[in-house]
Amino acid sequence: MKHYLTIPSPLGAMLLRAEEDALTGLYFVGQKYFPPDAPGAADIVAASAPSRVLAQSAEQLAEYFAGERQHFDVRLRMAGSPFQQRAWDELVKIPFGEIASYGQLALRLGLPAGSARAVGAANGRNPVSIIVPCHRVISSAGELTGYAGGIERKAALLTLERPAAAQPRQLELLDALDMQ
């Protein structure tokens, strides 16, 4: 049985999905690849006692957004192809505050550098964003690309995790536009 909980975040409402004792989904409400069978945020009433894994996930996400958490330890169960599973396993190896390119991940997976698009497609289907940090992957040119939750959210997550001096080049451009 699937259990859902919506939580607020500085980047918009998020939907958490759990099955049994594992988190199986974490999505910004309405993002690309939002589960078609999931209830909308308005249809979910927060239970007075959400499942243990949903409560733990919500607490850890609140700590993350408050700048108090860099690592998550909730139990995950992520449905995907064997290739997607391998790609997602590489994502969790990218340390907090650091970035990698899609090409670098392809090489870590033993694929040719030209496989960056395949890695990007797998990252886009990551069902547990933030906890499995697909936002830490950028283009080899240092630009922000391909985040199912939206480029603005990807930029905000990287800003939360990285000192301004170490931001990817595109973040500097976004900051300059905000100041105009």
TORBABA-934424 format. One record per residue: residue number from 1; residue in one letter; x, y, z of N, C-alpha, C in turn; chain. Coordinates in steps of 0.001 Angstrom, whole numbers, plus 500000, padded with zeros to 6 digits. Layout:
BEGIN
+-----+---------+--------+--------+--------+--------+--------+--------+--------+--------+--------+--------+
| num | residuo |    n.u |    n.v |    n.w |   ca.u |   ca.v |   ca.w |    c.u |    c.v |    c.w | cadena |
+-----+---------+--------+--------+--------+--------+--------+--------+--------+--------+--------+--------+
| NUM |       A |      X |      Y |      Z |      X |      Y |      Z |      X |      Y |      Z |      A |
...
+-----+---------+--------+--------+--------+--------+--------+--------+--------+--------+--------+--------+
This chain:
BEGIN
+-----+---------+--------+--------+--------+--------+--------+--------+--------+--------+--------+--------+
| num | residuo |    n.u |    n.v |    n.w |   ca.u |   ca.v |   ca.w |    c.u |    c.v |    c.w | cadena |
+-----+---------+--------+--------+--------+--------+--------+--------+--------+--------+--------+--------+
|   1 |       M | 500836 | 498822 | 500000 | 500000 | 500000 | 500000 | 500891 | 501255 | 500000 |      A |
|   2 |       K | 500504 | 502230 | 499201 | 501260 | 503468 | 499112 | 500693 | 504494 | 500083 |      A |
|   3 |       H | 501604 | 505211 | 500724 | 501226 | 506288 | 501630 | 501857 | 507572 | 501113 |      A |
|   4 |       Y | 501125 | 508670 | 501231 | 501584 | 509954 | 500718 | 501555 | 511008 | 501804 |      A |
|   5 |       L | 502427 | 511977 | 501653 | 502447 | 513127 | 502542 | 502952 | 514312 | 501736 |      A |
|   6 |       T | 502263 | 515437 | 501809 | 502801 | 516646 | 501199 | 503426 | 517483 | 502301 |      A |
|   7 |       I | 504535 | 518104 | 501944 | 505223 | 518970 | 502898 | 505561 | 520278 | 502193 |      A |
|   8 |       P | 505641 | 521348 | 502945 | 506096 | 522600 | 502341 | 507615 | 522591 | 502248 |      A |
|   9 |       S | 508130 | 523343 | 501308 | 509571 | 523566 | 501225 | 509763 | 524979 | 500699 |      A |
|  10 |       P | 510952 | 525534 | 500844 | 511201 | 526868 | 500298 | 511061 | 526926 | 498775 |      A |
|  11 |       L | 511040 | 525756 | 498130 | 510964 | 525702 | 496670 | 509609 | 525212 | 496170 |      A |
|  12 |       G | 508639 | 525127 | 497057 | 507305 | 524677 | 496683 | 506941 | 523383 | 497378 |      A |
|  13 |       A | 505671 | 523045 | 497298 | 505167 | 521837 | 497947 | 505840 | 520604 | 497360 |      A |
|  14 |       M | 506095 | 519641 | 498240 | 506716 | 518387 | 497832 | 505824 | 517225 | 498244 |      A |
|  15 |       L | 505777 | 516220 | 497402 | 505014 | 515016 | 497674 | 505987 | 513893 | 498017 |      A |
|  16 |       L | 505776 | 513270 | 499159 | 506564 | 512119 | 499581 | 505672 | 510897 | 499449 |      A |
|  17 |       R | 506240 | 509809 | 498928 | 505496 | 508557 | 498775 | 506292 | 507448 | 499445 |      A |
|  18 |       A | 505612 | 506619 | 500212 | 506263 | 505491 | 500877 | 505451 | 504229 | 500651 |      A |
|  19 |       E | 506160 | 503118 | 500613 | 505544 | 501803 | 500574 | 506221 | 500986 | 501655 |      A |
|  20 |       E | 505393 | 500444 | 502533 | 505890 | 499705 | 503684 | 506846 | 500582 | 504478 |      A |
|  21 |       D | 508110 | 500177 | 504580 | 509059 | 500902 | 505422 | 510113 | 501655 | 504618 |      A |
|  22 |       A | 509796 | 502022 | 503368 | 510793 | 502686 | 502526 | 510171 | 503861 | 501769 |      A |
|  23 |       L | 510965 | 504894 | 501584 | 510562 | 506028 | 500764 | 510733 | 505617 | 499307 |      A |
|  24 |       T | 509680 | 505778 | 498515 | 509731 | 505375 | 497105 | 509609 | 506559 | 496163 |      A |
|  25 |       G | 509281 | 507728 | 496684 | 509159 | 508889 | 495823 | 509274 | 510184 | 496590 |      A |
|  26 |       L | 509879 | 511173 | 495948 | 509996 | 512526 | 496494 | 509985 | 513473 | 495298 |      A |
|  27 |       Y | 508906 | 514209 | 495156 | 508692 | 515033 | 493969 | 508234 | 516434 | 494363 |      A |
|  28 |       F | 508627 | 517421 | 493565 | 507990 | 518721 | 493666 | 506627 | 518565 | 493005 |      A |
|  29 |       V | 505586 | 519034 | 493656 | 504238 | 518872 | 493117 | 504169 | 519511 | 491737 |      A |
|  30 |       G | 503749 | 518716 | 490756 | 503590 | 519182 | 489395 | 504831 | 519114 | 488528 |      A |
|  31 |       Q | 505944 | 518624 | 489059 | 507183 | 518572 | 488269 | 507046 | 517592 | 487116 |      A |
|  32 |       K | 507991 | 517656 | 486191 | 508062 | 516695 | 485106 | 508239 | 515312 | 485727 |      A |
|  33 |       Y | 507582 | 514328 | 485179 | 507596 | 512943 | 485655 | 506895 | 512765 | 487003 |      A |
|  34 |       F | 506046 | 513714 | 487369 | 505232 | 513545 | 488575 | 504392 | 512285 | 488366 |      A |
|  35 |       P | 504318 | 511408 | 489349 | 503609 | 510140 | 489144 | 502146 | 510372 | 488757 |      A |
|  36 |       P | 501718 | 509797 | 487650 | 500345 | 510038 | 487201 | 499284 | 509487 | 488151 |      A |
|  37 |       D | 499644 | 508477 | 488950 | 498673 | 507894 | 489875 | 498678 | 508564 | 491251 |      A |
|  38 |       A | 499556 | 509550 | 491442 | 499658 | 510212 | 492751 | 498549 | 511235 | 492909 |      A |
|  39 |       P | 498021 | 511342 | 494110 | 497035 | 512392 | 494343 | 497718 | 513759 | 494289 |      A |
|  40 |       G | 496995 | 514778 | 493915 | 497535 | 516132 | 493929 | 497660 | 516634 | 495348 |      A |
|  41 |       A | 498418 | 517681 | 495538 | 498665 | 518223 | 496875 | 497365 | 518574 | 497575 |      A |
|  42 |       A | 496392 | 519083 | 496847 | 495125 | 519484 | 497466 | 494314 | 518277 | 497914 |      A |
|  43 |       D | 494604 | 517090 | 497356 | 493838 | 515893 | 497688 | 494416 | 515114 | 498865 |      A |
|  44 |       I | 495581 | 515525 | 499355 | 496227 | 514788 | 500433 | 496037 | 515538 | 501741 |      A |
|  45 |       V | 495500 | 514854 | 502688 | 495376 | 515422 | 504023 | 496483 | 514808 | 504859 |      A |
|  46 |       A | 497298 | 515637 | 505459 | 498392 | 515124 | 506287 | 497812 | 514340 | 507452 |      A |
|  47 |       A | 498188 | 513104 | 507537 | 497709 | 512262 | 508627 | 498296 | 512750 | 509941 |      A |
|  48 |       S | 497555 | 512543 | 511030 | 498049 | 512976 | 512329 | 499291 | 512182 | 512721 |      A |
|  49 |       A | 499412 | 510967 | 512205 | 500584 | 510153 | 512487 | 501042 | 509513 | 511181 |      A |
|  50 |       P | 501797 | 510264 | 510346 | 502257 | 509680 | 509088 | 503187 | 508502 | 509363 |      A |
|  51 |       S | 503372 | 507665 | 508355 | 504252 | 506515 | 508529 | 505616 | 506994 | 509021 |      A |
|  52 |       R | 506315 | 506093 | 509655 | 507618 | 506433 | 510228 | 508573 | 506985 | 509169 |      A |
|  53 |       V | 508634 | 506323 | 508012 | 509568 | 506762 | 506974 | 509147 | 508113 | 506394 |      A |
|  54 |       L | 507846 | 508390 | 506292 | 507414 | 509696 | 505805 | 507768 | 510786 | 506814 |      A |
|  55 |       A | 507542 | 510517 | 508089 | 507877 | 511496 | 509126 | 509386 | 511743 | 509166 |      A |
|  56 |       Q | 510175 | 510680 | 509082 | 511632 | 510806 | 509090 | 512106 | 511587 | 507869 |      A |
|  57 |       S | 511549 | 511304 | 506701 | 511930 | 512009 | 505472 | 511587 | 513488 | 505567 |      A |
|  58 |       A | 510389 | 513792 | 506043 | 509964 | 515193 | 506179 | 510885 | 515941 | 507138 |      A |
|  59 |       E | 511242 | 515308 | 508247 | 512132 | 515939 | 509228 | 513516 | 516193 | 508630 |      A |
|  60 |       Q | 514069 | 515208 | 507927 | 515398 | 515365 | 507353 | 515406 | 516405 | 506235 |      A |
|  61 |       L | 514342 | 516481 | 505456 | 514260 | 517504 | 504408 | 514178 | 518902 | 505021 |      A |
|  62 |       A | 513427 | 519054 | 506097 | 513353 | 520354 | 506778 | 514737 | 520762 | 507282 |      A |
|  63 |       E | 515483 | 519805 | 507838 | 516845 | 520089 | 508297 | 517759 | 520464 | 507127 |      A |
|  64 |       Y | 517607 | 519781 | 506002 | 518402 | 520082 | 504807 | 518140 | 521517 | 504349 |      A |
|  65 |       F | 516871 | 521885 | 504214 | 516545 | 523230 | 503746 | 516958 | 524299 | 504754 |      A |
|  66 |       A | 517072 | 523935 | 506016 | 517519 | 524878 | 507040 | 519048 | 524962 | 507094 |      A |
|  67 |       G | 519732 | 524189 | 506264 | 521191 | 524192 | 506250 | 521806 | 523381 | 507367 |      A |
|  68 |       E | 521033 | 522497 | 507974 | 521497 | 521709 | 509114 | 521805 | 520252 | 508779 |      A |
|  69 |       R | 521557 | 519824 | 507541 | 521774 | 518417 | 507173 | 522440 | 518348 | 505809 |      A |
|  70 |       Q | 523446 | 517475 | 505712 | 524131 | 517259 | 504440 | 523955 | 515837 | 503921 |      A |
|  71 |       H | 523552 | 514915 | 504770 | 523392 | 513509 | 504392 | 522041 | 513017 | 504881 |      A |
|  72 |       F | 521439 | 512141 | 504110 | 520152 | 511553 | 504461 | 520352 | 510085 | 504796 |      A |
|  73 |       D | 519534 | 509586 | 505720 | 519645 | 508176 | 506063 | 518284 | 507487 | 506118 |      A |
|  74 |       V | 517364 | 507914 | 505270 | 516076 | 507242 | 505190 | 516211 | 506029 | 504270 |      A |
|  75 |       R | 515426 | 505028 | 504549 | 515447 | 503809 | 503724 | 514735 | 504110 | 502410 |      A |
|  76 |       L | 515381 | 503748 | 501307 | 514840 | 504010 | 499977 | 514536 | 502705 | 499253 |      A |
|  77 |       R | 513518 | 502762 | 498396 | 513238 | 501683 | 497449 | 512859 | 502381 | 496148 |      A |
|  78 |       M | 513765 | 502334 | 495189 | 513585 | 503078 | 493944 | 513370 | 502109 | 492788 |      A |
|  79 |       A | 512221 | 502216 | 492147 | 511911 | 501361 | 491007 | 512510 | 501967 | 489742 |      A |
|  80 |       G | 513242 | 501158 | 489000 | 513833 | 501613 | 487752 | 514564 | 500476 | 487073 |      A |
|  81 |       S | 514979 | 500722 | 485847 | 515722 | 499713 | 485088 | 517094 | 499484 | 485739 |      A |
|  82 |       P | 517751 | 498396 | 485390 | 519096 | 498170 | 485932 | 520051 | 499333 | 485611 |      A |
|  83 |       F | 519947 | 499901 | 484405 | 520804 | 501044 | 484066 | 520475 | 502246 | 484943 |      A |
|  84 |       Q | 519194 | 502538 | 485126 | 518807 | 503651 | 485990 | 519325 | 503439 | 487403 |      A |
|  85 |       Q | 519202 | 502229 | 487919 | 519686 | 501921 | 489265 | 521181 | 502207 | 489381 |      A |
|  86 |       R | 521944 | 501800 | 488385 | 523390 | 502064 | 488394 | 523674 | 503563 | 488383 |      A |
|  87 |       A | 522943 | 504297 | 487543 | 523149 | 505749 | 487462 | 522793 | 506408 | 488790 |      A |
|  88 |       W | 521698 | 506000 | 489399 | 521288 | 506590 | 490676 | 522285 | 506257 | 491784 |      A |
|  89 |       D | 522864 | 505053 | 491723 | 523889 | 504688 | 492710 | 525090 | 505629 | 492624 |      A |
|  90 |       E | 525416 | 506099 | 491429 | 526529 | 507047 | 491267 | 526169 | 508423 | 491816 |      A |
|  91 |       L | 524901 | 508802 | 491717 | 524489 | 510120 | 492205 | 524765 | 510277 | 493703 |      A |
|  92 |       V | 524493 | 509246 | 494465 | 524677 | 509360 | 495912 | 526145 | 509433 | 496306 |      A |
|  93 |       K | 527037 | 509174 | 495368 | 528469 | 509275 | 495641 | 528996 | 510702 | 495445 |      A |
|  94 |       I | 528184 | 511591 | 494891 | 528614 | 512982 | 494703 | 528450 | 513683 | 496048 |      A |
|  95 |       P | 529520 | 514125 | 496666 | 529424 | 514726 | 497999 | 528620 | 516030 | 498011 |      A |
|  96 |       F | 528033 | 516302 | 499146 | 527334 | 517563 | 499385 | 528266 | 518714 | 499015 |      A |
|  97 |       G | 527736 | 519676 | 498282 | 528528 | 520850 | 497920 | 529408 | 520675 | 496702 |      A |
|  98 |       E | 529389 | 519499 | 496095 | 530193 | 519261 | 494901 | 529282 | 518955 | 493730 |      A |
|  99 |       I | 529849 | 519023 | 492533 | 529098 | 518738 | 491320 | 529892 | 517775 | 490455 |      A |
| 100 |       A | 529211 | 517170 | 489510 | 529837 | 516305 | 488509 | 529104 | 516557 | 487200 |      A |
| 101 |       S | 529742 | 516207 | 486101 | 529076 | 516352 | 484806 | 528444 | 515021 | 484413 |      A |
| 102 |       Y | 527507 | 515096 | 483474 | 526883 | 513882 | 482957 | 527948 | 512980 | 482323 |      A |
| 103 |       G | 528913 | 513576 | 481626 | 530000 | 512799 | 481023 | 530851 | 512104 | 482068 |      A |
| 104 |       Q | 531138 | 512802 | 483174 | 531916 | 512179 | 484248 | 531176 | 510975 | 484824 |      A |
| 105 |       L | 529868 | 511117 | 485002 | 529092 | 509986 | 485516 | 529101 | 508825 | 484531 |      A |
| 106 |       A | 529010 | 509128 | 483230 | 529071 | 508070 | 482228 | 530390 | 507308 | 482338 |      A |
| 107 |       L | 531492 | 508033 | 482479 | 532797 | 507375 | 482615 | 532864 | 506539 | 483883 |      A |
| 108 |       R | 532305 | 507045 | 484985 | 532286 | 506273 | 486238 | 531483 | 504986 | 486093 |      A |
| 109 |       L | 530513 | 505005 | 485187 | 529696 | 503817 | 484941 | 530341 | 502883 | 483921 |      A |
| 110 |       G | 531540 | 503262 | 483427 | 532229 | 502447 | 482443 | 531703 | 502632 | 481036 |      A |
| 111 |       L | 531023 | 503736 | 480793 | 530457 | 504031 | 479478 | 531315 | 505050 | 478763 |      A |
| 112 |       P | 531236 | 505116 | 477447 | 531965 | 506163 | 476732 | 531406 | 507538 | 477074 |      A |
| 113 |       A | 532246 | 508555 | 476966 | 531826 | 509920 | 477301 | 530598 | 510343 | 476511 |      A |
| 114 |       G | 530390 | 509783 | 475321 | 529225 | 510106 | 474515 | 527922 | 509594 | 475091 |      A |
| 115 |       S | 527976 | 508909 | 476213 | 526775 | 508366 | 476852 | 526158 | 509336 | 477845 |      A |
| 116 |       A | 526610 | 510577 | 477826 | 526105 | 511560 | 478785 | 524592 | 511718 | 478693 |      A |
| 117 |       R | 524027 | 511657 | 477491 | 522565 | 511812 | 477351 | 521815 | 510676 | 478031 |      A |
| 118 |       A | 522339 | 509473 | 477925 | 521695 | 508334 | 478577 | 521717 | 508507 | 480091 |      A |
| 119 |       V | 522834 | 508992 | 480598 | 522937 | 509254 | 482031 | 521952 | 510359 | 482427 |      A |
| 120 |       G | 521854 | 511395 | 481604 | 520906 | 512474 | 481870 | 519474 | 511985 | 481883 |      A |
| 121 |       A | 519128 | 511098 | 480959 | 517770 | 510550 | 480917 | 517480 | 509741 | 482187 |      A |
| 122 |       A | 518456 | 508959 | 482634 | 518278 | 508178 | 483870 | 518125 | 509119 | 485061 |      A |
| 123 |       N | 518954 | 510170 | 485108 | 518858 | 511126 | 486212 | 517494 | 511787 | 486246 |      A |
| 124 |       G | 516953 | 512111 | 485077 | 515648 | 512755 | 485007 | 514535 | 511912 | 485582 |      A |
| 125 |       R | 514709 | 510609 | 485578 | 513692 | 509687 | 486116 | 513948 | 509308 | 487573 |      A |
| 126 |       N | 514909 | 509948 | 488206 | 515199 | 509708 | 489617 | 513930 | 509970 | 490431 |      A |
| 127 |       P | 513389 | 508947 | 491095 | 512143 | 509150 | 491829 | 512308 | 509764 | 493222 |      A |
| 128 |       V | 513525 | 509980 | 493662 | 513750 | 510501 | 495013 | 514736 | 511676 | 494925 |      A |
| 129 |       S | 514288 | 512745 | 494275 | 515178 | 513901 | 494104 | 515580 | 514472 | 495456 |      A |
| 130 |       I | 516622 | 515214 | 495462 | 517288 | 515823 | 496624 | 518003 | 514758 | 497450 |      A |
| 131 |       I | 517286 | 513758 | 497941 | 517931 | 512708 | 498736 | 518920 | 511933 | 497866 |      A |
| 132 |       V | 518533 | 511621 | 496652 | 519443 | 511090 | 495638 | 519719 | 512290 | 494741 |      A |
| 133 |       P | 520874 | 512931 | 494923 | 521095 | 514307 | 494462 | 521371 | 514492 | 492970 |      A |
| 134 |       C | 520347 | 514308 | 492160 | 520508 | 514518 | 490717 | 520734 | 515991 | 490390 |      A |
| 135 |       H | 520407 | 516885 | 491310 | 520640 | 518320 | 491084 | 522128 | 518662 | 491058 |      A |
| 136 |       R | 522983 | 517773 | 491518 | 524432 | 518026 | 491552 | 525121 | 517703 | 490226 |      A |
| 137 |       V | 524352 | 517371 | 489200 | 524928 | 517026 | 487906 | 524654 | 518164 | 486926 |      A |
| 138 |       I | 525727 | 518623 | 486283 | 525634 | 519741 | 485342 | 526298 | 519341 | 484029 |      A |
| 139 |       S | 526212 | 520211 | 483038 | 526843 | 519912 | 481749 | 528361 | 520019 | 481875 |      A |
| 140 |       S | 529058 | 519448 | 480909 | 530524 | 519519 | 480925 | 531006 | 520948 | 480714 |      A |
| 141 |       A | 530136 | 521820 | 480191 | 530485 | 523236 | 480015 | 530209 | 524045 | 481278 |      A |
| 142 |       G | 529733 | 523382 | 482328 | 529461 | 524082 | 483585 | 528107 | 524740 | 483627 |      A |
| 143 |       E | 527195 | 524336 | 482755 | 525869 | 524945 | 482714 | 524836 | 524039 | 483376 |      A |
| 144 |       L | 523790 | 524656 | 483883 | 522699 | 523904 | 484482 | 521784 | 523406 | 483375 |      A |
| 145 |       T | 521533 | 522111 | 483390 | 520652 | 521515 | 482396 | 519826 | 520431 | 483063 |      A |
| 146 |       G | 518703 | 520149 | 482484 | 517919 | 518963 | 482779 | 517598 | 518612 | 484205 |      A |
| 147 |       Y | 516738 | 519355 | 484850 | 516264 | 518965 | 486183 | 514747 | 518881 | 486130 |      A |
| 148 |       A | 514192 | 517725 | 486469 | 512743 | 517515 | 486364 | 511950 | 518525 | 487199 |      A |
| 149 |       G | 512535 | 519018 | 488274 | 511859 | 519999 | 489122 | 511991 | 521425 | 488606 |      A |
| 150 |       G | 512764 | 521625 | 487540 | 512951 | 522949 | 486964 | 514339 | 523500 | 487258 |      A |
| 151 |       I | 514883 | 524222 | 486291 | 516239 | 524773 | 486418 | 516336 | 525734 | 487597 |      A |
| 152 |       E | 515290 | 526513 | 487859 | 515340 | 527457 | 488981 | 515517 | 526720 | 490300 |      A |
| 153 |       R | 514830 | 525591 | 490449 | 514984 | 524807 | 491680 | 516374 | 524185 | 491756 |      A |
| 154 |       K | 516879 | 523708 | 490627 | 518229 | 523140 | 490610 | 519232 | 524201 | 491057 |      A |
| 155 |       A | 519095 | 525415 | 490531 | 519990 | 526506 | 490909 | 519885 | 526789 | 492405 |      A |
| 156 |       A | 518671 | 526797 | 492923 | 518479 | 527071 | 494348 | 519105 | 525983 | 495216 |      A |
| 157 |       L | 518975 | 524733 | 494814 | 519564 | 523632 | 495582 | 521088 | 523708 | 495574 |      A |
| 158 |       L | 521656 | 524015 | 494423 | 523116 | 524147 | 494358 | 523591 | 525340 | 495175 |      A |
| 159 |       T | 522834 | 526419 | 495161 | 523192 | 527592 | 495962 | 523152 | 527259 | 497446 |      A |
| 160 |       L | 522161 | 526480 | 497844 | 522057 | 526044 | 499243 | 523289 | 525246 | 499656 |      A |
| 161 |       E | 523816 | 524448 | 498738 | 524898 | 523528 | 499065 | 526302 | 524081 | 498834 |      A |
| 162 |       R | 526444 | 525102 | 497995 | 527782 | 525526 | 497600 | 528026 | 526992 | 497928 |      A |
| 163 |       P | 529230 | 527304 | 498360 | 529565 | 528721 | 498547 | 529469 | 529450 | 497205 |      A |
| 164 |       A | 529095 | 530714 | 497236 | 528894 | 531490 | 496009 | 530117 | 531462 | 495098 |      A |
| 165 |       A | 531318 | 531445 | 495649 | 532533 | 531464 | 494839 | 532695 | 530194 | 494021 |      A |
| 166 |       A | 532034 | 529119 | 494402 | 532217 | 527845 | 493712 | 531020 | 527462 | 492848 |      A |
| 167 |       Q | 530139 | 528397 | 492558 | 528943 | 528102 | 491787 | 529280 | 527853 | 490316 |      A |
| 168 |       P | 528505 | 526968 | 489659 | 528665 | 526816 | 488219 | 528423 | 528157 | 487515 |      A |
| 169 |       R | 529017 | 528311 | 486372 | 528979 | 529566 | 485622 | 527548 | 530066 | 485392 |      A |
| 170 |       Q | 526610 | 529189 | 485070 | 525252 | 529625 | 484785 | 524592 | 530241 | 486016 |      A |
| 171 |       L | 524943 | 529796 | 487204 | 524381 | 530394 | 488412 | 524800 | 531852 | 488537 |      A |
| 172 |       E | 526035 | 532161 | 488157 | 526482 | 533550 | 488184 | 525623 | 534391 | 487260 |      A |
| 173 |       L | 525270 | 533841 | 486107 | 524422 | 534573 | 485151 | 523012 | 534754 | 485721 |      A |
| 174 |       L | 522475 | 533727 | 486367 | 521144 | 533851 | 486977 | 521143 | 534907 | 488067 |      A |
| 175 |       D | 522196 | 534925 | 488883 | 522304 | 535940 | 489933 | 522379 | 537339 | 489334 |      A |
| 176 |       A | 523122 | 537500 | 488245 | 523235 | 538811 | 487598 | 521890 | 539269 | 487061 |      A |
| 177 |       L | 521111 | 538347 | 486512 | 519785 | 538698 | 486002 | 518852 | 539113 | 487128 |      A |
| 178 |       D | 518945 | 538426 | 488281 | 518111 | 538767 | 489427 | 518376 | 540166 | 489927 |      A |
| 179 |       M | 519604 | 540656 | 489787 | 519975 | 541965 | 490306 | 519543 | 543113 | 489390 |      A |
| 180 |       Q | 519199 | 542790 | 488155 | 518808 | 543846 | 487204 | 517369 | 544241 | 487374 |      A |
+-----+---------+--------+--------+--------+--------+--------+--------+--------+--------+--------+--------+
